[in-house]
Amino acid sequence: MSELITEVEAVDVRFPTSRELDGSDAMNPEPDYSAAYVVIRTSEGAEGHGLAFTVGRGNEVEVAAVRALAPLVTGLSVDDVLGDLGAFSRRLTGDSQLRWLGPEKGVIHMAAAAIVNAVWDLYGRRERKPVWQLLSEMTPEQLVDLVDFRYIEDALTRDEALDILRRAEPGRAARAAHLLRQGYPAYTTTPGWLGYDDEKLVRLSRQAVADGFTLIKLKVGADAVDDMRRLRLAREAVGPGIRIAVDANQAWSVRQAIERTAALAPYDPYWIEEPTSPDDLLGHAAIRRAVAPVKVATGEHVHNQVMFKQLLQLDAIDVLQLDASRTAGVTENVAILLLAAKFGVPVCPHAGGVGLCEMVQHLAMFDFVAVSGTTEDRVIEYVDHLHEHFTDPVHVHDGHYLAPTAPGISAELHPASVTAHRFPDGPVWSTQVTAPDPRHP
């Protein structure tokens, strides 16, 4: 008998990051970084691990969405799934009744991402390769077979995608070797959380430069005077040669975004991230025209490849920030990387959170080896918390992600971390219920 998928387990895992205000921004002042953690198991005892990142109470909804999709997965042949991962992704995103809740956006789409990423992790483990390498060694024909061109063929055809991949094919081996030697450029958001005081901001900004980062990011969008003061302090701390990106996390209207970015211009911000609603594609285009030469970046809340297509068609962004679990996982992100390559827009993945650094590194590294062929003006976001909970955590040295070599997508949590942070009955949370932190009654 063939190997079958026998179980899709979904666990509500939450970390109390709000206690130290790690992750705080204008729209999420006290987030508890969380994951709808998925483990796929097979009849032969194999496993695949994936997750969807959330920031607290919504995690229970995300876990419920994964469980709603699970019947579409259990009982399938592993060989059939891995033999046509494009069809498997469409099976999850195309179910008529669950699709009605999107389509292809929101909680259900993120649940599909968690499952799709877990299947890619299973695939990598079976082939004994990290997912970036697994993807990079696929033929152009295999890669384009992953892509659903139905809604994007007006911007990217199958033949154009094949041309992009074939042009990059001759240099794959050399770039993979370079990646293993040098790693992939990173930037850090660690200094810039909105809840940090000025002393911590300055200290961490200086430390980031000492650690080899050439770009740091600050959260903005709450108070205009505070934004200017904090950016001034950061600029004084790092000097003129370091790029500083700023991130409004959707806090502003289009008019506010233009005005507030102009006010920050004396301190040379490199990009303004999520300046307004992520759904306002025309608004992003207007902001980009008005704030140049400051770049406009977005993507972590862009629902799907169709929205990315339109942002690119409208010349609305300078930097595309795909996310490992907002769109439908690795499979849809292959399409987004190809769209970005077609339009010549650099990809700087969104990370941080729970496990996003671990997963997105595979996407950026695949892009370098087999799609765009370059790291120019490309960096992966990095934050320095929660990695200790993963069995294959990211390793950053001298401002570069070191290429992972362990099989899979690096999303497996330590069992002890899952047990401790399982909500609401894990010790971290059951203790808080009986003896709450006085700052968070």
C-alpha positions as CSV (number, residue, x, y, z in Angstrom):
1,M,0.0,0.0,0.0
2,S,1.2,3.5,-0.7
3,E,2.1,5.9,2.1
4,L,-0.9,8.0,3.2
5,I,-1.4,11.3,5.1
6,T,-3.1,10.1,8.2
7,E,-3.3,13.2,10.4
8,V,-3.3,17.0,10.3
9,E,-2.7,18.2,13.8
10,A,-3.3,21.9,14.7
11,V,-2.1,23.4,18.0
12,D,-2.7,26.9,19.4
13,V,0.8,28.1,20.5
14,R,1.3,31.5,21.9
15,F,4.3,33.4,23.3
16,P,3.8,36.3,25.9
17,T,5.9,38.8,23.9
18,S,3.6,41.6,25.2
19,R,5.3,41.5,28.6
20,E,8.4,43.2,27.1
21,L,6.6,44.9,24.2
22,D,8.6,42.9,21.7
23,G,6.8,43.2,18.4
24,S,4.9,46.4,19.4
25,D,3.9,48.7,16.6
26,A,1.3,51.4,15.8
27,M,-1.5,48.9,15.2
28,N,-0.4,46.1,17.5
29,P,0.7,47.9,20.8
30,E,0.9,44.7,22.9
31,P,1.0,41.6,20.7
32,D,1.5,38.1,21.9
33,Y,3.2,36.4,19.0
34,S,1.4,33.2,18.2
35,A,1.3,30.3,15.7
36,A,-1.3,27.9,14.5
37,Y,1.2,25.1,14.5
38,V,0.6,22.3,12.1
39,V,2.0,18.8,12.1
40,I,1.2,16.4,9.2
41,R,1.8,12.7,9.9
42,T,1.8,9.8,7.5
43,S,1.2,6.1,7.7
44,E,5.0,5.5,7.5
45,G,5.7,7.6,10.5
46,A,7.0,10.7,8.5
47,E,6.1,14.2,9.6
48,G,5.9,17.7,8.1
49,H,5.8,20.9,10.1
50,G,4.3,24.3,9.2
51,L,2.5,27.2,10.8
52,A,0.5,30.4,10.3
53,F,1.6,33.4,12.3
54,T,-0.9,35.5,14.3
55,V,-0.7,37.9,17.3
56,G,-3.0,36.6,20.0
57,R,-6.7,35.8,20.3
58,G,-7.1,35.3,16.6
59,N,-5.0,32.2,16.8
60,E,-7.9,30.1,18.0
61,V,-9.8,31.1,14.8
62,E,-6.7,30.1,12.7
63,V,-6.5,26.7,14.4
64,A,-10.2,26.1,13.7
65,A,-9.6,27.0,10.0
66,V,-6.7,24.5,9.7
67,R,-9.0,21.8,11.3
68,A,-11.7,22.7,8.7
69,L,-9.3,22.1,5.9
70,A,-7.9,18.9,7.4
71,P,-10.5,16.5,5.8
72,L,-9.3,17.6,2.4
73,V,-5.8,16.3,3.2
74,T,-6.2,13.2,5.4
75,G,-6.3,10.0,3.4
76,L,-4.4,11.4,0.4
77,S,-1.4,9.5,-1.1
78,V,1.9,11.2,-0.2
79,D,3.3,10.3,-3.6
80,D,0.2,11.9,-5.4
81,V,0.5,15.1,-3.3
82,L,4.2,15.5,-3.8
83,G,3.9,14.6,-7.4
84,D,1.6,17.6,-8.1
85,L,2.0,20.2,-5.5
86,G,0.3,22.8,-7.7
87,A,-2.9,20.7,-7.7
88,F,-2.6,20.1,-4.0
89,S,-2.5,23.8,-3.3
90,R,-5.5,24.4,-5.6
91,R,-7.4,21.6,-3.7
92,L,-7.1,23.6,-0.5
93,T,-7.8,27.0,-1.9
94,G,-10.5,25.9,-4.3
95,D,-13.0,24.0,-2.0
96,S,-16.2,25.7,-2.9
97,Q,-17.7,26.1,0.6
98,L,-14.5,27.2,2.4
99,R,-13.5,29.3,-0.6
100,W,-16.6,31.3,0.0
101,L,-15.0,32.7,3.2
102,G,-12.3,34.3,1.1
103,P,-11.9,33.7,-1.7
104,E,-8.1,33.2,-1.4
105,K,-7.7,35.6,1.5
106,G,-7.8,35.8,5.2
107,V,-8.0,33.1,7.8
108,I,-8.7,30.2,5.4
109,H,-5.9,31.2,3.0
110,M,-3.5,31.4,5.9
111,A,-4.6,28.0,7.1
112,A,-3.9,26.6,3.6
113,A,-0.4,28.2,3.9
114,A,0.3,26.4,7.1
115,I,-0.7,23.0,5.6
116,V,1.1,23.7,2.3
117,N,4.2,24.7,4.1
118,A,4.0,21.5,6.2
119,V,3.8,19.4,3.1
120,W,6.8,21.1,1.6
121,D,8.6,20.4,4.9
122,L,7.6,16.8,4.5
123,Y,8.9,16.8,0.9
124,G,12.2,18.3,2.0
125,R,12.6,15.7,4.7
126,R,11.9,12.9,2.3
127,E,14.5,14.2,-0.2
128,R,16.9,15.1,2.6
129,K,17.2,18.7,1.4
130,P,16.4,22.1,2.8
131,V,13.4,23.6,0.9
132,W,15.5,26.3,-0.8
133,Q,17.7,23.7,-2.3
134,L,14.8,21.4,-3.2
135,L,13.2,24.3,-5.1
136,S,16.4,25.4,-6.7
137,E,17.1,22.0,-8.1
138,M,13.6,21.6,-9.8
139,T,13.5,22.1,-13.5
140,P,11.9,25.3,-14.9
141,E,9.0,23.1,-16.1
142,Q,8.4,21.6,-12.7
143,L,8.4,25.1,-11.1
144,V,5.9,26.6,-13.5
145,D,3.7,23.6,-12.9
146,L,3.3,24.9,-9.4
147,V,1.8,28.1,-10.6
148,D,-1.9,28.8,-11.1
149,F,-1.8,31.3,-14.0
150,R,-5.6,31.7,-14.3
151,Y,-5.7,35.1,-12.6
152,I,-2.2,36.4,-13.4
153,E,-1.7,35.5,-17.1
154,D,-2.4,39.1,-18.2
155,A,0.8,40.0,-16.3
156,L,2.9,36.8,-16.4
157,T,2.4,34.0,-18.9
158,R,3.7,30.5,-18.5
159,D,6.1,31.1,-21.3
160,E,7.4,34.2,-19.7
161,A,7.9,32.4,-16.4
162,L,9.8,29.6,-18.2
163,D,12.0,32.3,-19.8
164,I,12.8,33.8,-16.4
165,L,13.8,30.4,-15.0
166,R,15.7,29.3,-18.0
167,R,17.8,32.5,-18.0
168,A,18.7,31.9,-14.4
169,E,19.4,28.2,-14.9
170,P,23.1,28.3,-16.0
171,G,24.3,30.1,-12.9
172,R,22.4,28.1,-10.3
173,A,25.3,26.0,-9.0
174,A,27.6,28.9,-8.6
175,R,25.0,31.0,-6.8
176,A,24.1,28.0,-4.5
177,A,27.8,27.7,-3.6
178,H,28.1,31.4,-3.0
179,L,25.0,31.2,-0.7
180,L,26.6,28.4,1.3
181,R,29.8,30.4,1.7
182,Q,28.5,33.9,2.3
183,G,24.8,33.7,3.3
184,Y,22.0,36.1,2.3
185,P,21.9,39.8,3.3
186,A,19.7,40.6,6.3
187,Y,18.3,43.6,8.0
188,T,17.0,43.9,11.5
189,T,13.9,45.3,13.1
190,T,15.1,44.5,16.6
191,P,16.0,48.1,17.6
192,G,12.7,49.7,16.4
193,W,9.7,48.3,18.2
194,L,7.4,51.2,19.2
195,G,7.2,50.3,22.8
196,Y,11.0,50.5,23.4
197,D,12.3,53.7,25.2
198,D,14.9,56.0,23.6
199,E,17.9,54.5,25.4
200,K,17.0,51.0,24.2
201,L,16.4,52.2,20.7
202,V,19.9,53.9,20.5
203,R,21.7,51.0,22.2
204,L,20.2,48.4,19.9
205,S,20.7,50.5,16.8
206,R,24.4,50.8,17.6
207,Q,24.6,47.1,18.3
208,A,22.9,46.3,15.0
209,V,25.7,48.1,13.1
210,A,28.3,46.4,15.2
211,D,26.7,43.1,14.3
212,G,27.1,43.8,10.6
213,F,23.6,45.0,9.6
214,T,23.6,47.7,6.9
215,L,19.8,48.4,7.2
216,I,17.7,48.7,10.4
217,K,14.0,49.4,10.7
218,L,11.9,51.5,13.0
219,K,8.2,51.4,13.7
220,V,6.4,54.7,13.2
221,G,2.8,55.8,13.0
222,A,1.6,56.6,16.5
223,D,2.7,60.1,17.3
224,A,4.3,62.4,14.7
225,V,6.7,64.1,17.2
226,D,7.8,60.8,18.6
227,D,8.4,59.4,15.2
228,M,10.7,62.3,14.3
229,R,12.6,62.2,17.6
230,R,13.1,58.4,17.4
231,L,14.3,58.5,13.7
232,R,16.6,61.4,14.6
233,L,18.1,59.4,17.5
234,A,18.5,56.3,15.3
235,R,20.2,58.3,12.5
236,E,22.6,59.9,15.0
237,A,23.3,56.5,16.4
238,V,24.1,54.7,13.2
239,G,25.5,57.5,11.0
240,P,24.7,58.4,7.4
241,G,26.0,55.2,5.8
242,I,23.4,52.9,7.2
243,R,19.9,52.6,5.7
244,I,17.0,53.1,8.0
245,A,13.5,51.8,6.9
246,V,10.4,52.9,8.7
247,D,7.2,50.9,9.1
248,A,3.8,52.5,9.7
249,N,1.9,49.2,9.9
250,Q,-1.1,50.6,8.0
251,A,-1.7,53.4,10.5
252,W,-2.2,56.3,8.1
253,S,-4.6,57.5,5.4
254,V,-3.1,58.2,2.0
255,R,-2.8,62.0,2.8
256,Q,-1.3,61.3,6.2
257,A,1.2,58.9,4.7
258,I,2.4,61.5,2.3
259,E,2.6,64.2,4.9
260,R,4.2,62.1,7.6
261,T,6.8,60.6,5.3
262,A,7.7,64.1,4.1
263,A,8.2,65.2,7.7
264,L,10.7,62.3,8.2
265,A,12.6,63.0,5.0
266,P,15.4,65.1,6.7
267,Y,16.6,61.8,8.4
268,D,16.8,59.9,5.1
269,P,14.4,57.0,5.5
270,Y,15.1,54.3,2.9
271,W,11.6,53.0,2.6
272,I,8.2,53.6,4.1
273,E,6.5,50.2,4.8
274,E,2.7,49.6,4.9
275,P,2.0,53.3,4.8
276,T,-1.8,52.8,4.5
277,S,-4.4,50.0,4.1
278,P,-2.8,47.0,2.4
279,D,-5.9,46.7,0.3
280,D,-5.6,50.2,-1.1
281,L,-3.6,49.5,-4.3
282,L,-4.3,52.9,-5.9
283,G,-3.5,54.6,-2.6
284,H,0.0,52.9,-2.6
285,A,0.5,54.2,-6.1
286,A,-0.4,57.7,-5.1
287,I,1.9,57.6,-2.1
288,R,4.8,56.2,-4.2
289,R,4.5,59.1,-6.7
290,A,4.4,61.6,-3.9
291,V,7.2,60.5,-1.5
292,A,9.9,59.5,-4.0
293,P,12.9,59.1,-3.6
294,V,11.7,57.4,-0.4
295,K,10.7,53.9,-1.5
296,V,7.3,52.3,-0.8
297,A,7.3,48.7,0.5
298,T,4.4,46.4,1.4
299,G,3.3,42.8,1.3
300,E,3.0,41.2,4.7
301,H,-0.7,41.7,4.6
302,V,-1.3,41.4,0.8
303,H,-3.7,38.5,0.5
304,N,-2.7,36.7,-2.7
305,Q,-0.8,36.7,-6.0
306,V,-3.6,38.7,-7.7
307,M,-3.1,41.7,-5.4
308,F,0.6,41.5,-5.9
309,K,0.1,41.4,-9.6
310,Q,-1.9,44.7,-9.4
311,L,0.6,46.4,-7.2
312,L,3.2,45.7,-9.8
313,Q,1.1,46.6,-12.7
314,L,0.2,50.0,-11.0
315,D,3.9,50.7,-10.2
316,A,2.7,51.1,-6.7
317,I,5.7,49.6,-4.8
318,D,9.5,49.7,-4.9
319,V,9.9,46.7,-2.6
320,L,7.8,43.5,-2.5
321,Q,7.6,42.0,1.0
322,L,6.1,38.5,0.6
323,D,5.2,36.5,3.7
324,A,5.6,32.8,4.3
325,S,2.1,32.3,5.7
326,R,-0.2,35.1,4.5
327,T,-0.5,33.8,0.9
328,A,-0.9,30.1,0.3
329,G,2.6,29.0,1.4
330,V,5.6,28.0,-0.7
331,T,3.5,27.2,-3.8
332,E,1.8,30.6,-4.2
333,N,5.0,32.4,-3.3
334,V,6.8,30.8,-6.2
335,A,4.3,32.6,-8.4
336,I,4.8,35.9,-6.5
337,L,8.6,35.6,-6.9
338,L,8.2,35.1,-10.7
339,L,5.9,38.2,-10.9
340,A,8.5,40.3,-9.0
341,A,11.2,39.1,-11.4
342,K,9.1,39.9,-14.4
343,F,8.5,43.5,-13.2
344,G,12.1,43.9,-11.8
345,V,11.0,44.7,-8.3
346,P,13.3,43.4,-5.5
347,V,11.8,41.0,-2.9
348,C,12.6,41.7,0.8
349,P,10.6,39.2,2.7
350,H,8.6,40.0,5.9
351,A,9.8,38.0,8.8
352,G,10.0,38.3,12.6
353,G,7.0,36.8,14.3
354,V,7.0,33.1,15.1
355,G,8.9,31.1,12.6
356,L,8.7,33.6,9.7
357,C,12.5,34.1,9.7
358,E,12.9,30.4,9.6
359,M,10.6,29.9,6.7
360,V,11.1,33.0,4.5
361,Q,14.8,32.5,4.3
362,H,14.1,29.5,2.0
363,L,12.0,31.6,-0.4
364,A,14.6,34.4,-0.7
365,M,17.4,31.9,-1.2
366,F,15.5,30.1,-3.9
367,D,14.9,33.4,-5.6
368,F,18.6,34.2,-5.6
369,V,19.7,30.8,-6.9
370,A,16.9,30.1,-9.5
371,V,14.8,33.1,-10.2
372,S,16.2,36.7,-9.9
373,G,19.8,35.6,-9.6
374,T,20.8,38.6,-7.5
375,T,20.8,39.9,-3.9
376,E,21.2,43.6,-5.0
377,D,18.9,45.7,-2.8
378,R,17.5,42.5,-1.4
379,V,17.5,41.7,2.3
380,I,15.5,39.4,4.6
381,E,14.0,40.8,7.8
382,Y,15.4,39.5,11.1
383,V,14.4,39.9,14.7
384,D,16.3,38.2,17.5
385,H,13.5,36.6,19.5
386,L,11.8,33.2,19.7
387,H,14.3,31.3,17.6
388,E,15.3,29.1,20.5
389,H,12.0,27.4,20.3
390,F,12.8,25.8,16.9
391,T,14.8,22.7,16.2
392,D,16.5,24.3,13.2
393,P,16.7,28.0,14.1
394,V,18.0,30.7,11.8
395,H,21.7,31.6,12.1
396,V,22.7,35.2,11.3
397,H,26.4,36.2,11.2
398,D,27.8,39.5,10.1
399,G,24.5,40.7,8.9
400,H,23.8,37.6,6.8
401,Y,21.4,34.7,7.1
402,L,23.5,31.5,6.8
403,A,21.9,29.0,4.4
404,P,20.1,26.2,6.3
405,T,21.3,22.7,5.5
406,A,18.9,20.6,7.5
407,P,16.1,19.0,5.5
408,G,12.7,20.8,5.4
409,I,11.5,24.3,5.9
410,S,12.9,24.9,9.4
411,A,9.4,25.2,11.0
412,E,9.6,22.4,13.6
413,L,9.1,23.6,17.2
414,H,10.7,21.8,20.1
415,P,8.0,19.6,21.8
416,A,8.8,21.2,25.1
417,S,8.1,24.7,23.7
418,V,4.8,23.5,22.3
419,T,3.8,22.0,25.7
420,A,4.9,25.1,27.6
421,H,3.2,27.6,25.3
422,R,0.1,25.7,24.3
423,F,-2.9,28.0,24.9
424,P,-4.7,28.0,27.3
425,D,-3.5,25.1,29.3
426,G,0.3,25.3,28.9
427,P,2.2,26.3,32.0
428,V,3.2,29.7,30.6
429,W,-0.5,30.6,30.3
430,S,-2.1,28.7,33.1
431,T,0.3,30.4,35.5
432,Q,-0.5,33.8,34.1
433,V,-4.3,33.1,34.6
434,T,-3.7,32.5,38.3
435,A,-1.0,35.1,38.8
436,P,-1.2,37.7,36.1
437,D,1.6,40.1,35.2
438,P,0.7,43.3,37.1
439,R,1.3,45.4,33.9
440,H,-1.3,43.3,32.1
441,P,-4.2,42.6,34.5
